[in-house]
Amino acid sequence: MQIKFASITVTDQETALRFYTEVLGFVKAADIPMGTYRWLTLTSPDGIEGVELVLEPLAFPPAQTYQKALLDAGIPATAFITKDIQGEYERLKQRGVLFRGEPKVMGPVTMVIFEDTCGNLINLVQPAA
């Protein structure tokens, strides 16, 4: 058994696609019309081959409540790993990404949280070497 897809709910798929590709640097893998929404997936150039991030439309009312509760509580929806958190932090900050603080050492990781413009907080993490 393997993980192929990981999902994140987004308030607007087109806005999310622009942010995750143009700002973060992910690559669109699939974009298939599915009625009102799309099956929209991304890959990371630095990621594990074959693993895709699904940009799920936030259409289910309980999911909307859950996403807002996470955001209001300051809890990230997911985490992305980097080998150079300071470099990524500076690069993304220059691209207008809104961070909630600066990278901090938290035990065996250094981390910082940013907003994805689509209703989510993302934890950017660098494991200790």
C-alpha positions in Angstrom: 0.0 0.0 0.0 1.2 3.5 -0.7 0.1 7.1 -0.5 -0.6 8.6 -3.9 -2.8 11.6 -3.1 -2.9 14.0 -0.2 -5.7 16.6 -0.2 -6.1 20.1 1.0 -9.5 21.9 0.8 -9.4 25.3 -0.9 -11.9 28.1 -1.1 -11.3 28.7 -4.8 -9.5 26.2 -7.0 -8.3 28.7 -9.6 -6.8 31.0 -6.9 -5.2 28.0 -5.3 -3.8 26.8 -8.6 -2.1 30.2 -9.2 -0.7 30.4 -5.6 0.6 26.8 -5.4 2.2 26.9 -8.9 3.2 30.6 -9.5 4.2 31.4 -5.9 5.2 28.1 -4.3 6.6 26.5 -7.5 4.5 23.3 -7.6 3.6 21.8 -11.0 0.1 21.0 -12.3 -0.2 17.3 -12.8 -3.9 16.8 -13.6 -6.8 19.3 -14.4 -9.9 17.3 -15.2 -13.4 18.9 -15.3 -15.7 17.3 -12.8 -19.0 19.1 -13.2 -18.8 22.4 -11.3 -15.4 21.6 -10.0 -12.1 20.0 -11.2 -9.9 17.1 -10.2 -6.9 19.3 -9.8 -3.6 17.9 -8.6 0.0 19.2 -8.2 3.4 17.7 -7.8 6.5 19.1 -6.2 9.7 19.3 -8.2 11.6 18.4 -5.0 9.0 15.9 -3.8 8.6 12.1 -4.0 7.8 11.0 -7.5 4.2 10.0 -8.0 2.8 11.8 -4.9 0.2 14.5 -5.8 -1.5 17.2 -3.8 -5.2 17.5 -4.6 -6.7 20.9 -4.4 -10.2 19.9 -3.2 -13.0 22.4 -3.6 -14.5 23.5 -0.3 -18.1 22.7 -1.2 -19.2 20.5 1.7 -20.6 22.6 4.5 -19.0 20.6 7.4 -15.6 20.9 5.6 -16.1 24.7 5.5 -16.7 24.7 9.3 -13.6 22.5 9.9 -11.3 24.6 7.7 -12.4 27.8 9.4 -12.0 26.3 12.8 -8.4 25.2 12.0 -7.6 28.7 10.6 -9.1 30.5 13.6 -7.2 28.2 16.0 -3.9 28.8 14.1 -3.6 25.1 13.3 -1.9 24.2 9.9 -3.9 22.1 7.5 -0.7 20.3 6.3 3.0 20.6 6.3 5.6 20.9 3.6 9.2 19.8 4.1 12.3 21.8 3.0 16.0 21.4 3.3 16.6 25.1 3.5 13.9 26.8 5.6 15.6 30.2 5.8 16.1 30.3 2.0 12.5 29.2 1.3 11.2 31.7 3.9 13.1 34.6 2.2 12.2 33.5 -1.3 8.5 33.1 -0.5 8.4 36.3 1.5 9.7 38.2 -1.5 6.9 36.7 -3.5 4.3 38.1 -1.1 3.6 35.1 1.1 2.2 36.1 4.4 4.0 34.3 7.2 2.9 34.2 10.9 6.3 34.8 12.4 9.8 33.8 11.5 11.4 30.3 11.4 11.9 28.9 14.9 13.7 25.9 16.2 11.1 23.6 17.8 12.9 20.5 19.1 14.1 18.4 16.2 12.7 20.7 13.5 12.7 24.4 12.5 9.3 25.6 11.4 7.3 28.6 10.3 3.6 28.9 9.3 2.3 30.7 6.3 -1.1 31.4 4.7 -2.0 29.9 1.4 -4.6 32.6 0.3 -7.2 29.9 0.1 -8.2 29.5 3.8 -5.4 27.3 5.0 -2.3 27.6 7.2 0.7 25.6 6.0 3.5 24.6 8.2 6.9 24.8 6.5 9.3 22.5 8.2 13.0 21.7 8.1 14.0 18.6 10.0 17.3 18.7 11.9 20.3 17.5 9.9 
